[in-house]
Amino acid sequence: MAKARSSKSNVQQVLSNKGDAIDEGLEALEGVDQRPDVELTRDERIRLAAYAIAERRGFEPGSETEDWLEAEREVDAAR
């Protein structure tokens, strides 16, 4: 049985082809709306807002309830 041989040039070719495929994939996605028009529920909007609030304060523990209540106020005020 013959051994499979891998040459350096084959490896380099595969790696360069991978880069081309990634570039082509990214180009194909340009201009495509990747988020469908979906209405978020109130709870989902609050969750996202609370996460953003926690992120702004560096995710320090101990203020989760306050983050949630502030997010509720923000979401309800935006309606």
Secondary structure, DSSP 8 states (H G I E B T S, - for coil): -------HHHHHHHHHHHHHHHHHHHHHHTT---S------HHHHHHHHHHHHHHHTTT-TT-HHHHHHHHHHHHHHH-
